[in-house]
Amino acid sequence: MSLAHIKRCLDISEKDIAAAVETREACKLLLDHVATVAAANQGAPKLLLVLARMATTACDWVDGELRIEMVGDGEVTVVELMSELGGGMRERVLPSFSINVPLAEFTRAVERVPHMIEPLTTKVASPRRVVFTASQDVRKSTIPPPPVEIGKSSLYDGPMGSHPPIAPSVAPAPVAAPPPAAGRPPGPPPVPTGPPKPPPLPPRAMPKPKV
């Protein structure tokens, strides 16, 4: 499974997600790669699409209730994936990992596009901690949803309705007119504007001296 094409989280495709959840090893490979390339305002909430797919029938290597905890601050978020087996017993589904993205970027994406985490549901939500869960019955009865189309503005942190920053446009430099082609006669002389100037006066005759 090659992930060289994923330079940032925005590059994660539906094909990548489907291939990752097939096995524990493939999923860990993708999540490790995400932890390496993730950066703020580069579409990190796409990670939630991977975690949500783990809560469907596409992922058959998780037992019990799937529990995903995200704890973070304004710079880093730590992700833990666990399964609850009943009787207060929990086990790690995959090793925890951290990404250099604020937790608020994920919570804001869920606020804008709530269905992006389905069939996961939000169990705990606070400024420093979020918990998503999916019961065993939900996981075993929910087929993978159609690909979720998410606008890029929903994957960036910022005020509601804002858009990702756009590089300022630069006006093109004026282009000089090309010189006339070789062998082509020059164009007509410029036409004078305004009233014509009167002709110059003749020289004035000098009187002859008296003898």
Backbone as JSON Lines, residues from 0, in Angstrom:
{"i":0,"aa":"M","n":[0.86,-1.19,0.0],"ca":[0.0,0.0,0.0],"c":[0.89,1.24,0.0]}
{"i":1,"aa":"S","n":[0.95,1.92,-1.12],"ca":[1.8,3.09,-1.26],"c":[1.03,4.34,-0.86]}
{"i":2,"aa":"L","n":[1.67,5.16,-0.04],"ca":[1.06,6.41,0.43],"c":[1.89,7.62,0.03]}
{"i":3,"aa":"A","n":[2.79,7.43,-0.92],"ca":[3.68,8.51,-1.32],"c":[2.91,9.69,-1.9]}
{"i":4,"aa":"H","n":[1.73,9.44,-2.44],"ca":[0.95,10.53,-3.05],"c":[0.29,11.43,-2.02]}
{"i":5,"aa":"I","n":[0.25,11.0,-0.77],"ca":[-0.39,11.79,0.28],"c":[0.65,12.73,0.89]}
{"i":6,"aa":"K","n":[0.69,13.95,0.41],"ca":[1.62,14.95,0.91],"c":[1.02,15.76,2.05]}
{"i":7,"aa":"R","n":[-0.3,15.79,2.11],"ca":[-1.04,16.46,3.18],"c":[-2.37,15.75,3.32]}
{"i":8,"aa":"C","n":[-3.08,16.02,4.4],"ca":[-4.32,15.28,4.66],"c":[-5.38,15.49,3.59]}
{"i":9,"aa":"L","n":[-5.34,16.62,2.92],"ca":[-6.31,16.88,1.85],"c":[-6.17,15.88,0.71]}
{"i":10,"aa":"D","n":[-5.02,15.22,0.62],"ca":[-4.79,14.27,-0.47],"c":[-5.38,12.89,-0.2]}
{"i":11,"aa":"I","n":[-5.9,12.64,1.0],"ca":[-6.49,11.33,1.31],"c":[-7.74,11.12,0.46]}
{"i":12,"aa":"S","n":[-7.78,10.03,-0.27],"ca":[-8.9,9.75,-1.17],"c":[-9.79,8.65,-0.6]}
{"i":13,"aa":"E","n":[-10.94,8.47,-1.23],"ca":[-11.85,7.39,-0.85],"c":[-11.17,6.04,-1.01]}
{"i":14,"aa":"K","n":[-10.36,5.9,-2.04],"ca":[-9.64,4.65,-2.25],"c":[-8.67,4.37,-1.11]}
{"i":15,"aa":"D","n":[-8.0,5.4,-0.63],"ca":[-7.07,5.24,0.49],"c":[-7.81,4.78,1.74]}
{"i":16,"aa":"I","n":[-8.97,5.37,2.0],"ca":[-9.74,5.02,3.19],"c":[-10.22,3.57,3.12]}
{"i":17,"aa":"A","n":[-10.78,3.19,1.97],"ca":[-11.29,1.83,1.81],"c":[-10.19,0.79,1.98]}
{"i":18,"aa":"A","n":[-9.01,1.07,1.43],"ca":[-7.91,0.12,1.54],"c":[-7.37,0.04,2.96]}
{"i":19,"aa":"A","n":[-7.39,1.17,3.68],"ca":[-6.8,1.21,5.02],"c":[-7.58,0.4,6.03]}
{"i":20,"aa":"V","n":[-8.91,0.43,5.97],"ca":[-9.71,-0.24,7.0],"c":[-9.84,-1.74,6.77]}
{"i":21,"aa":"E","n":[-9.28,-2.25,5.7],"ca":[-9.39,-3.69,5.44],"c":[-8.61,-4.52,6.45]}
{"i":22,"aa":"T","n":[-7.45,-4.02,6.89],"ca":[-6.63,-4.76,7.85],"c":[-6.09,-3.81,8.9]}
{"i":23,"aa":"R","n":[-5.74,-4.35,10.04],"ca":[-5.15,-3.56,11.1],"c":[-3.82,-2.94,10.66]}
{"i":24,"aa":"E","n":[-3.04,-3.72,9.93],"ca":[-1.72,-3.25,9.5],"c":[-1.85,-2.07,8.53]}
{"i":25,"aa":"A","n":[-2.78,-2.18,7.58],"ca":[-2.95,-1.11,6.6],"c":[-3.48,0.16,7.27]}
{"i":26,"aa":"C","n":[-4.34,-0.01,8.24],"ca":[-4.9,1.15,8.94],"c":[-3.81,1.86,9.74]}
{"i":27,"aa":"K","n":[-2.99,1.09,10.42],"ca":[-1.89,1.69,11.18],"c":[-0.93,2.41,10.25]}
{"i":28,"aa":"L","n":[-0.68,1.85,9.1],"ca":[0.22,2.47,8.14],"c":[-0.3,3.84,7.71]}
{"i":29,"aa":"L","n":[-1.59,3.92,7.41],"ca":[-2.17,5.19,6.99],"c":[-2.16,6.2,8.13]}
{"i":30,"aa":"L","n":[-2.55,5.78,9.33],"ca":[-2.6,6.7,10.46],"c":[-1.2,7.2,10.83]}
{"i":31,"aa":"D","n":[-0.21,6.33,10.75],"ca":[1.16,6.77,11.01],"c":[1.6,7.81,9.98]}
{"i":32,"aa":"H","n":[1.19,7.59,8.73],"ca":[1.56,8.54,7.68],"c":[0.85,9.87,7.89]}
{"i":33,"aa":"V","n":[-0.41,9.81,8.3],"ca":[-1.16,11.04,8.58],"c":[-0.49,11.82,9.7]}
{"i":34,"aa":"A","n":[-0.03,11.11,10.74],"ca":[0.64,11.78,11.85],"c":[1.9,12.49,11.39]}
{"i":35,"aa":"T","n":[2.51,12.0,10.33],"ca":[3.75,12.59,9.82],"c":[3.49,13.83,8.98]}
{"i":36,"aa":"V","n":[2.46,13.8,8.14],"ca":[2.23,14.9,7.19],"c":[1.22,15.93,7.68]}
{"i":37,"aa":"A","n":[0.46,15.62,8.72],"ca":[-0.62,16.52,9.15],"c":[-0.06,17.85,9.62]}
{"i":38,"aa":"A","n":[-0.78,18.92,9.27],"ca":[-0.43,20.26,9.69],"c":[-1.72,21.07,9.78]}
{"i":39,"aa":"A","n":[-1.68,22.12,10.56],"ca":[-2.86,22.96,10.73],"c":[-3.29,23.57,9.4]}
{"i":40,"aa":"N","n":[-4.6,23.65,9.21],"ca":[-5.18,24.25,8.01],"c":[-4.74,23.57,6.72]}
{"i":41,"aa":"Q","n":[-4.54,22.25,6.81],"ca":[-4.2,21.45,5.62],"c":[-5.14,20.25,5.48]}
{"i":42,"aa":"G","n":[-6.37,20.39,5.98],"ca":[-7.37,19.33,5.8],"c":[-7.25,18.18,6.76]}
{"i":43,"aa":"A","n":[-6.66,18.38,7.94],"ca":[-6.52,17.28,8.92],"c":[-7.84,16.63,9.31]}
{"i":44,"aa":"P","n":[-8.98,17.34,9.35],"ca":[-10.23,16.67,9.69],"c":[-10.62,15.52,8.76]}
{"i":45,"aa":"K","n":[-9.94,15.36,7.63],"ca":[-10.2,14.18,6.8],"c":[-9.86,12.89,7.55]}
{"i":46,"aa":"L","n":[-9.04,12.99,8.57],"ca":[-8.75,11.84,9.42],"c":[-10.04,11.27,10.0]}
{"i":47,"aa":"L","n":[-11.02,12.13,10.28],"ca":[-12.28,11.67,10.85],"c":[-13.02,10.73,9.9]}
{"i":48,"aa":"L","n":[-12.83,10.88,8.6],"ca":[-13.47,9.98,7.64],"c":[-12.91,8.56,7.78]}
{"i":49,"aa":"V","n":[-11.62,8.48,8.07],"ca":[-11.0,7.16,8.27],"c":[-11.54,6.52,9.54]}
{"i":50,"aa":"L","n":[-11.6,7.29,10.62],"ca":[-12.08,6.77,11.89],"c":[-13.56,6.37,11.8]}
{"i":51,"aa":"A","n":[-14.34,7.14,11.06],"ca":[-15.76,6.81,10.91],"c":[-15.93,5.52,10.11]}
{"i":52,"aa":"R","n":[-15.08,5.29,9.12],"ca":[-15.18,4.06,8.33],"c":[-14.87,2.82,9.18]}
{"i":53,"aa":"M","n":[-14.05,2.99,10.21],"ca":[-13.76,1.88,11.12],"c":[-14.99,1.44,11.91]}
{"i":54,"aa":"A","n":[-16.03,2.29,11.94],"ca":[-17.25,1.97,12.67],"c":[-18.31,1.35,11.77]}
{"i":55,"aa":"T","n":[-17.91,0.77,10.64],"ca":[-18.85,0.14,9.72],"c":[-18.45,-1.31,9.45]}
{"i":56,"aa":"T","n":[-19.24,-1.98,8.65],"ca":[-18.96,-3.38,8.32],"c":[-17.7,-3.53,7.48]}
{"i":57,"aa":"A","n":[-17.17,-2.41,6.97],"ca":[-15.94,-2.48,6.19],"c":[-14.74,-2.86,7.05]}
{"i":58,"aa":"C","n":[-14.87,-2.71,8.35],"ca":[-13.78,-3.01,9.28],"c":[-14.23,-4.17,10.18]}
{"i":59,"aa":"D","n":[-13.7,-5.38,9.94],"ca":[-14.15,-6.55,10.69],"c":[-13.11,-7.03,11.7]}
{"i":60,"aa":"W","n":[-12.1,-6.24,11.98],"ca":[-11.05,-6.68,12.91],"c":[-11.1,-5.94,14.25]}
{"i":61,"aa":"V","n":[-12.21,-5.22,14.5],"ca":[-12.43,-4.55,15.79],"c":[-13.52,-5.29,16.53]}
{"i":62,"aa":"D","n":[-13.32,-5.52,17.82],"ca":[-14.32,-6.18,18.66],"c":[-14.97,-5.18,19.6]}
{"i":63,"aa":"G","n":[-16.22,-5.44,19.94],"ca":[-16.91,-4.6,20.92],"c":[-17.22,-3.21,20.4]}
{"i":64,"aa":"E","n":[-17.4,-2.28,21.35],"ca":[-17.73,-0.9,21.01],"c":[-16.47,-0.14,20.67]}
{"i":65,"aa":"L","n":[-16.51,0.59,19.57],"ca":[-15.36,1.4,19.17],"c":[-15.43,2.73,19.89]}
{"i":66,"aa":"R","n":[-14.32,3.11,20.51],"ca":[-14.25,4.36,21.26],"c":[-13.01,5.13,20.79]}
{"i":67,"aa":"I","n":[-13.22,6.36,20.35],"ca":[-12.13,7.19,19.85],"c":[-12.05,8.45,20.7]}
{"i":68,"aa":"E","n":[-10.93,8.67,21.32],"ca":[-10.72,9.84,22.16],"c":[-9.67,10.74,21.52]}
{"i":69,"aa":"M","n":[-9.99,12.02,21.49],"ca":[-9.07,13.03,20.96],"c":[-8.87,14.08,22.04]}
{"i":70,"aa":"V","n":[-7.64,14.21,22.5],"ca":[-7.31,15.16,23.56],"c":[-6.25,16.1,23.02]}
{"i":71,"aa":"G","n":[-6.44,17.41,23.23],"ca":[-5.46,18.33,22.68],"c":[-5.61,19.73,23.19]}
{"i":72,"aa":"D","n":[-4.85,20.61,22.54],"ca":[-4.85,22.02,22.89],"c":[-4.77,22.83,21.6]}
{"i":73,"aa":"G","n":[-4.14,23.99,21.66],"ca":[-4.07,24.84,20.49],"c":[-2.99,24.47,19.51]}
{"i":74,"aa":"E","n":[-2.22,23.4,19.77],"ca":[-1.13,23.04,18.88],"c":[-1.11,21.56,18.5]}
{"i":75,"aa":"V","n":[-1.4,20.67,19.45],"ca":[-1.25,19.23,19.23],"c":[-2.51,18.5,19.67]}
{"i":76,"aa":"T","n":[-2.86,17.44,18.95],"ca":[-3.98,16.57,19.32],"c":[-3.48,15.13,19.4]}
{"i":77,"aa":"V","n":[-3.83,14.44,20.49],"ca":[-3.49,13.03,20.68],"c":[-4.73,12.19,20.43]}
{"i":78,"aa":"V","n":[-4.59,11.15,19.6],"ca":[-5.72,10.3,19.23],"c":[-5.52,8.9,19.82]}
{"i":79,"aa":"E","n":[-6.54,8.4,20.49],"ca":[-6.51,7.05,21.05],"c":[-7.7,6.27,20.51]}
{"i":80,"aa":"L","n":[-7.45,5.05,20.06],"ca":[-8.48,4.18,19.52],"c":[-8.57,2.94,20.41]}
{"i":81,"aa":"M","n":[-9.75,2.73,20.99],"ca":[-9.95,1.62,21.92],"c":[-11.26,0.91,21.61]}
{"i":82,"aa":"S","n":[-11.36,-0.29,22.12],"ca":[-12.61,-1.04,22.04],"c":[-13.03,-1.42,23.46]}
{"i":83,"aa":"E","n":[-14.32,-1.27,23.75],"ca":[-14.87,-1.64,25.05],"c":[-15.52,-3.01,24.91]}
{"i":84,"aa":"L","n":[-15.01,-3.95,25.69],"ca":[-15.44,-5.34,25.56],"c":[-16.5,-5.72,26.58]}
{"i":85,"aa":"G","n":[-16.92,-4.79,27.43],"ca":[-17.9,-5.09,28.46],"c":[-17.23,-5.41,29.78]}
{"i":86,"aa":"G","n":[-17.98,-5.21,30.84],"ca":[-17.43,-5.49,32.16],"c":[-16.31,-4.54,32.55]}
{"i":87,"aa":"G","n":[-16.3,-3.35,31.92],"ca":[-15.26,-2.39,32.23],"c":[-13.93,-2.68,31.58]}
{"i":88,"aa":"M","n":[-13.9,-3.64,30.68],"ca":[-12.65,-4.0,30.01],"c":[-12.49,-3.22,28.71]}
{"i":89,"aa":"R","n":[-11.28,-2.69,28.52],"ca":[-10.94,-1.98,27.3],"c":[-9.62,-2.48,26.77]}
{"i":90,"aa":"E","n":[-9.47,-2.4,25.46],"ca":[-8.19,-2.72,24.85],"c":[-7.93,-1.75,23.72]}
{"i":91,"aa":"R","n":[-6.65,-1.5,23.47],"ca":[-6.29,-0.6,22.39],"c":[-6.49,-1.29,21.04]}
{"i":92,"aa":"V","n":[-7.14,-0.57,20.15],"ca":[-7.3,-1.08,18.79],"c":[-6.0,-0.87,18.01]}
{"i":93,"aa":"L","n":[-5.4,0.32,18.19],"ca":[-4.13,0.67,17.56],"c":[-3.37,1.56,18.53]}
{"i":94,"aa":"P","n":[-2.07,1.66,18.39],"ca":[-1.32,2.56,19.28],"c":[-1.79,4.0,19.13]}
{"i":95,"aa":"S","n":[-1.76,4.75,20.22],"ca":[-2.13,6.16,20.16],"c":[-1.09,6.93,19.36]}
{"i":96,"aa":"F","n":[-1.48,8.05,18.8],"ca":[-0.56,8.87,18.01],"c":[-0.95,10.34,18.17]}
{"i":97,"aa":"S","n":[-0.01,11.22,17.91],"ca":[-0.25,12.65,18.02],"c":[-0.02,13.32,16.67]}
{"i":98,"aa":"I","n":[-0.74,14.4,16.45],"ca":[-0.61,15.16,15.21],"c":[-0.52,16.64,15.57]}
{"i":99,"aa":"N","n":[0.23,17.37,14.78],"ca":[0.46,18.79,15.05],"c":[-0.68,19.64,14.49]}
{"i":100,"aa":"V","n":[-1.86,19.4,15.04],"ca":[-3.07,20.11,14.61],"c":[-3.89,20.43,15.85]}
{"i":101,"aa":"P","n":[-4.43,21.63,15.99],"ca":[-5.26,21.96,17.15],"c":[-6.53,21.11,17.2]}
{"i":102,"aa":"L","n":[-6.95,20.77,18.4],"ca":[-8.18,19.99,18.56],"c":[-9.38,20.75,18.0]}
{"i":103,"aa":"A","n":[-9.36,22.07,18.12],"ca":[-10.5,22.87,17.66],"c":[-10.76,22.7,16.17]}
{"i":104,"aa":"E","n":[-9.73,22.37,15.4],"ca":[-9.92,22.19,13.97],"c":[-10.82,20.99,13.68]}
{"i":105,"aa":"F","n":[-10.72,19.96,14.5],"ca":[-11.57,18.78,14.32],"c":[-13.0,19.05,14.81]}
{"i":106,"aa":"T","n":[-13.12,19.66,15.98],"ca":[-14.46,19.91,16.51],"c":[-15.23,20.89,15.63]}
{"i":107,"aa":"R","n":[-14.53,21.87,15.07],"ca":[-15.21,22.82,14.19],"c":[-15.68,22.14,12.9]}
{"i":108,"aa":"A","n":[-14.89,21.2,12.4],"ca":[-15.29,20.48,11.18],"c":[-16.54,19.66,11.43]}
{"i":109,"aa":"V","n":[-16.64,19.03,12.61],"ca":[-17.83,18.24,12.93],"c":[-19.05,19.15,13.1]}
{"i":110,"aa":"E","n":[-18.85,20.35,13.63],"ca":[-19.96,21.29,13.75],"c":[-20.48,21.69,12.37]}
{"i":111,"aa":"R","n":[-19.58,21.86,11.43],"ca":[-19.98,22.29,10.09],"c":[-20.58,21.15,9.28]}
{"i":112,"aa":"V","n":[-19.99,19.95,9.41],"ca":[-20.45,18.79,8.63],"c":[-20.67,17.62,9.59]}
{"i":113,"aa":"P","n":[-21.78,17.6,10.32],"ca":[-21.98,16.55,11.34],"c":[-21.97,15.14,10.79]}
{"i":114,"aa":"H","n":[-22.45,14.94,9.56],"ca":[-22.56,13.58,9.02],"c":[-21.21,13.0,8.61]}
{"i":115,"aa":"M","n":[-20.13,13.78,8.69],"ca":[-18.84,13.25,8.27],"c":[-18.33,12.17,9.22]}
{"i":116,"aa":"I","n":[-18.85,12.11,10.46],"ca":[-18.39,11.09,11.4],"c":[-19.36,9.93,11.53]}
{"i":117,"aa":"E","n":[-20.47,9.95,10.81],"ca":[-21.43,8.85,10.91],"c":[-20.8,7.53,10.47]}
{"i":118,"aa":"P","n":[-21.09,6.42,11.2],"ca":[-22.07,6.23,12.27],"c":[-21.55,6.53,13.67]}
{"i":119,"aa":"L","n":[-20.38,7.13,13.81],"ca":[-19.92,7.53,15.14],"c":[-20.84,8.61,15.7]}
{"i":120,"aa":"T","n":[-20.96,8.62,17.02],"ca":[-21.71,9.68,17.69],"c":[-20.8,10.35,18.72]}
{"i":121,"aa":"T","n":[-21.05,11.62,18.96],"ca":[-20.25,12.38,19.91],"c":[-20.76,12.11,21.32]}
{"i":122,"aa":"K","n":[-19.91,11.53,22.14],"ca":[-20.29,11.19,23.51],"c":[-19.83,12.25,24.5]}
{"i":123,"aa":"V","n":[-18.66,12.81,24.27],"ca":[-18.11,13.86,25.13],"c":[-17.53,14.94,24.22]}
{"i":124,"aa":"A","n":[-17.78,16.19,24.56],"ca":[-17.22,17.3,23.78],"c":[-16.9,18.45,24.72]}
{"i":125,"aa":"S","n":[-15.63,18.8,24.79],"ca":[-15.16,19.92,25.6],"c":[-14.01,20.57,24.85]}
{"i":126,"aa":"P","n":[-13.58,21.75,25.29],"ca":[-12.49,22.43,24.56],"c":[-11.2,21.63,24.49]}
{"i":127,"aa":"R","n":[-11.0,20.67,25.4],"ca":[-9.74,19.92,25.41],"c":[-9.92,18.43,25.18]}
{"i":128,"aa":"R","n":[-11.15,17.96,25.02],"ca":[-11.36,16.51,24.88],"c":[-12.66,16.23,24.13]}
{"i":129,"aa":"V","n":[-12.56,15.28,23.19],"ca":[-13.73,14.83,22.42],"c":[-13.7,13.32,22.38]}
{"i":130,"aa":"V","n":[-14.87,12.7,22.55],"ca":[-14.98,11.24,22.5],"c":[-16.07,10.87,21.5]}
{"i":131,"aa":"F","n":[-15.73,10.01,20.55],"ca":[-16.69,9.47,19.59],"c":[-16.83,7.97,19.85]}
{"i":132,"aa":"T","n":[-18.05,7.46,19.73],"ca":[-18.27,6.03,19.96],"c":[-19.22,5.44,18.93]}
{"i":133,"aa":"A","n":[-19.14,4.11,18.79],"ca":[-20.07,3.35,17.95],"c":[-20.2,1.97,18.59]}
{"i":134,"aa":"S","n":[-21.42,1.6,18.94],"ca":[-21.64,0.31,19.6],"c":[-21.34,-0.84,18.64]}
{"i":135,"aa":"Q","n":[-21.21,-2.03,19.21],"ca":[-20.94,-3.21,18.38],"c":[-22.08,-3.46,17.42]}
{"i":136,"aa":"D","n":[-23.32,-3.27,17.88],"ca":[-24.47,-3.47,17.01],"c":[-24.46,-2.49,15.84]}
{"i":137,"aa":"V","n":[-24.08,-1.25,16.12],"ca":[-24.02,-0.25,15.05],"c":[-22.94,-0.63,14.05]}
{"i":138,"aa":"R","n":[-21.8,-1.04,14.55],"ca":[-20.69,-1.38,13.65],"c":[-21.02,-2.56,12.74]}
{"i":139,"aa":"K","n":[-21.72,-3.52,13.29],"ca":[-22.01,-4.74,12.53],"c":[-23.24,-4.6,11.62]}
{"i":140,"aa":"S","n":[-23.93,-3.48,11.71],"ca":[-25.13,-3.3,10.89],"c":[-25.07,-2.09,9.97]}
{"i":141,"aa":"T","n":[-23.98,-1.36,10.01],"ca":[-23.86,-0.15,9.19],"c":[-22.89,-0.4,8.05]}
{"i":142,"aa":"I","n":[-23.41,-0.32,6.84],"ca":[-22.54,-0.49,5.67],"c":[-21.82,0.83,5.41]}
{"i":143,"aa":"P","n":[-20.68,0.8,4.74],"ca":[-19.97,2.05,4.46],"c":[-20.85,3.01,3.68]}
{"i":144,"aa":"P","n":[-20.88,4.26,4.09],"ca":[-21.7,5.26,3.39],"c":[-21.08,5.65,2.06]}
{"i":145,"aa":"P","n":[-21.84,6.3,1.2],"ca":[-21.24,6.84,-0.03],"c":[-20.16,7.84,0.33]}
{"i":146,"aa":"P","n":[-19.23,8.07,-0.58],"ca":[-18.17,9.05,-0.31],"c":[-18.76,10.39,0.1]}
{"i":147,"aa":"V","n":[-18.21,10.97,1.16],"ca":[-18.69,12.24,1.68],"c":[-17.91,13.36,1.02]}
{"i":148,"aa":"E","n":[-18.64,14.23,0.31],"ca":[-17.99,15.38,-0.31],"c":[-18.0,16.53,0.68]}
{"i":149,"aa":"I","n":[-16.83,16.99,1.05],"ca":[-16.7,18.05,2.03],"c":[-16.0,19.23,1.4]}
{"i":150,"aa":"G","n":[-16.61,20.39,1.48],"ca":[-15.97,21.58,0.95],"c":[-14.7,21.91,1.71]}
{"i":151,"aa":"K","n":[-13.72,22.42,1.0],"ca":[-12.44,22.72,1.65],"c":[-12.6,23.73,2.77]}
{"i":152,"aa":"S","n":[-13.57,24.63,2.66],"ca":[-13.75,25.62,3.72],"c":[-14.16,24.98,5.03]}
{"i":153,"aa":"S","n":[-14.74,23.78,4.98],"ca":[-15.14,23.09,6.2],"c":[-13.99,22.33,6.84]}
{"i":154,"aa":"L","n":[-12.87,22.23,6.16],"ca":[-11.72,21.5,6.68],"c":[-10.66,22.43,7.24]}
{"i":155,"aa":"Y","n":[-10.98,23.71,7.33],"ca":[-10.03,24.68,7.85],"c":[-10.57,25.28,9.13]}
{"i":156,"aa":"D","n":[-9.66,25.62,10.03],"ca":[-10.05,26.26,11.27],"c":[-10.27,27.73,11.03]}
{"i":157,"aa":"G","n":[-11.32,28.28,11.61],"ca":[-11.61,29.7,11.46],"c":[-13.06,29.95,11.78]}
{"i":158,"aa":"P","n":[-13.52,31.2,11.75],"ca":[-14.91,31.52,12.05],"c":[-15.87,30.81,11.11]}
{"i":159,"aa":"M","n":[-17.07,30.57,11.58],"ca":[-18.08,29.91,10.77],"c":[-18.29,30.7,9.49]}
{"i":160,"aa":"G","n":[-18.29,29.99,8.35],"ca":[-18.5,30.62,7.07],"c":[-17.26,31.16,6.43]}
{"i":161,"aa":"S","n":[-16.12,31.04,7.13],"ca":[-14.89,31.56,6.54],"c":[-14.34,30.56,5.54]}
{"i":162,"aa":"H","n":[-13.36,30.98,4.78],"ca":[-12.77,30.15,3.74],"c":[-11.28,30.09,3.94]}
{"i":163,"aa":"P","n":[-10.64,29.06,3.39],"ca":[-9.19,28.99,3.52],"c":[-8.52,30.19,2.9]}
{"i":164,"aa":"P","n":[-7.35,30.58,3.43],"ca":[-6.67,31.74,2.87],"c":[-6.31,31.55,1.41]}
{"i":165,"aa":"I","n":[-6.45,32.61,0.65],"ca":[-6.16,32.58,-0.78],"c":[-4.99,33.51,-1.04]}
{"i":166,"aa":"A","n":[-4.04,33.03,-1.8],"ca":[-2.86,33.86,-2.1],"c":[-3.3,35.09,-2.87]}
{"i":167,"aa":"P","n":[-2.76,36.29,-2.52],"ca":[-3.16,37.51,-3.25],"c":[-2.76,37.44,-4.7]}
{"i":168,"aa":"S","n":[-3.64,37.95,-5.54],"ca":[-3.36,37.93,-6.97],"c":[-2.45,39.1,-7.32]}
{"i":169,"aa":"V","n":[-1.61,38.9,-8.31],"ca":[-0.68,39.93,-8.76],"c":[-1.08,40.35,-10.16]}
{"i":170,"aa":"A","n":[-1.27,41.65,-10.36],"ca":[-1.66,42.14,-11.69],"c":[-0.53,41.9,-12.67]}
{"i":171,"aa":"P","n":[-0.83,41.42,-13.87],"ca":[0.23,41.17,-14.86],"c":[0.87,42.46,-15.32]}
{"i":172,"aa":"A","n":[2.15,42.4,-15.61],"ca":[2.87,43.58,-16.08],"c":[2.4,43.94,-17.48]}
{"i":173,"aa":"P","n":[2.34,45.23,-17.8],"ca":[1.9,45.62,-19.15],"c":[2.87,45.08,-20.2]}
{"i":174,"aa":"V","n":[2.29,44.68,-21.31],"ca":[3.07,44.1,-22.39],"c":[3.3,45.15,-23.45]}
{"i":175,"aa":"A","n":[4.56,45.37,-23.84],"ca":[4.89,46.36,-24.86],"c":[4.44,45.87,-26.23]}
{"i":176,"aa":"A","n":[4.07,46.82,-27.09],"ca":[3.65,46.47,-28.45],"c":[4.84,45.91,-29.22]}
{"i":177,"aa":"P","n":[4.64,44.86,-30.01],"ca":[5.76,44.26,-30.74],"c":[6.26,45.2,-31.82]}
{"i":178,"aa":"P","n":[7.56,45.17,-32.14],"ca":[8.09,46.03,-33.22],"c":[7.56,45.58,-34.57]}
{"i":179,"aa":"P","n":[7.55,46.48,-35.58],"ca":[7.03,46.09,-36.9],"c":[7.92,45.02,-37.53]}
{"i":180,"aa":"A","n":[7.28,44.14,-38.26],"ca":[8.02,43.05,-38.89],"c":[8.99,43.6,-39.93]}
{"i":181,"aa":"A","n":[10.08,42.86,-40.14],"ca":[11.1,43.29,-41.11],"c":[10.51,43.34,-42.51]}
{"i":182,"aa":"G","n":[10.85,44.42,-43.26],"ca":[10.37,44.55,-44.63],"c":[9.01,45.18,-44.74]}
{"i":183,"aa":"R","n":[8.32,45.43,-43.61],"ca":[6.99,46.03,-43.67],"c":[7.14,47.54,-43.59]}
{"i":184,"aa":"P","n":[6.5,48.31,-44.49],"ca":[6.63,49.78,-44.45],"c":[6.04,50.32,-43.17]}
{"i":185,"aa":"P","n":[6.62,51.41,-42.68],"ca":[6.09,51.99,-41.45],"c":[4.69,52.53,-41.68]}
{"i":186,"aa":"G","n":[3.97,52.69,-40.63],"ca":[2.6,53.17,-40.71],"c":[2.54,54.63,-41.09]}
{"i":187,"aa":"P","n":[1.36,55.17,-41.34],"ca":[1.2,56.58,-41.72],"c":[1.63,57.48,-40.59]}
{"i":188,"aa":"P","n":[2.11,58.7,-40.95],"ca":[2.52,59.64,-39.89],"c":[1.33,60.03,-39.05]}
{"i":189,"aa":"P","n":[1.6,60.46,-37.83],"ca":[0.48,60.86,-36.96],"c":[-0.26,62.05,-37.52]}
{"i":190,"aa":"V","n":[-1.55,62.06,-37.34],"ca":[-2.4,63.16,-37.81],"c":[-2.38,64.26,-36.78]}
{"i":191,"aa":"P","n":[-2.03,65.53,-37.2],"ca":[-2.0,66.63,-36.22],"c":[-3.39,66.93,-35.71]}
{"i":192,"aa":"T","n":[-3.45,67.34,-34.5],"ca":[-4.72,67.7,-33.89],"c":[-4.75,69.2,-33.63]}
{"i":193,"aa":"G","n":[-5.93,69.81,-33.53],"ca":[-6.08,71.23,-33.26],"c":[-6.08,72.05,-34.54]}
{"i":194,"aa":"P","n":[-6.34,73.37,-34.44],"ca":[-6.39,74.24,-35.65],"c":[-5.03,74.39,-36.29]}
{"i":195,"aa":"P","n":[-4.98,74.55,-37.62],"ca":[-3.68,74.68,-38.31],"c":[-2.99,75.99,-37.94]}
{"i":196,"aa":"K","n":[-1.68,75.99,-37.92],"ca":[-0.92,77.18,-37.61],"c":[-0.83,78.08,-38.86]}
{"i":197,"aa":"P","n":[-0.92,79.43,-38.71],"ca":[-0.82,80.33,-39.9],"c":[0.59,80.32,-40.45]}
{"i":198,"aa":"P","n":[0.72,80.61,-41.79],"ca":[2.07,80.61,-42.38],"c":[2.89,81.77,-41.83]}
{"i":199,"aa":"P","n":[4.2,81.68,-41.85],"ca":[5.03,82.76,-41.33],"c":[4.93,84.01,-42.2]}
{"i":200,"aa":"L","n":[5.03,85.22,-41.61],"ca":[4.94,86.48,-42.33],"c":[6.19,86.7,-43.19]}
{"i":201,"aa":"P","n":[6.05,87.39,-44.39],"ca":[7.24,87.67,-45.22],"c":[8.14,88.67,-44.53]}
{"i":202,"aa":"P","n":[9.44,88.69,-44.85],"ca":[10.35,89.66,-44.2],"c":[9.99,91.09,-44.57]}
{"i":203,"aa":"R","n":[10.1,92.0,-43.63],"ca":[9.71,93.42,-43.82],"c":[10.83,94.16,-44.54]}
{"i":204,"aa":"A","n":[10.46,94.97,-45.64],"ca":[11.46,95.71,-46.44],"c":[11.98,96.91,-45.65]}
{"i":205,"aa":"M","n":[13.27,97.13,-45.7],"ca":[13.89,98.23,-44.98],"c":[13.89,99.49,-45.89]}
{"i":206,"aa":"P","n":[13.57,100.73,-45.41],"ca":[13.57,101.95,-46.26],"c":[14.97,102.32,-46.68]}
{"i":207,"aa":"K","n":[15.08,102.89,-47.93],"ca":[16.38,103.29,-48.42],"c":[16.81,104.57,-47.76]}
{"i":208,"aa":"P","n":[18.1,104.7,-47.48],"ca":[18.57,105.96,-46.83],"c":[18.55,107.14,-47.83]}
{"i":209,"aa":"K","n":[18.23,108.36,-47.36],"ca":[18.22,109.58,-48.22],"c":[19.64,110.08,-48.41]}
{"i":210,"aa":"V","n":[19.91,110.58,-49.71],"ca":[21.25,111.09,-50.05],"c":[21.27,112.6,-49.8]}
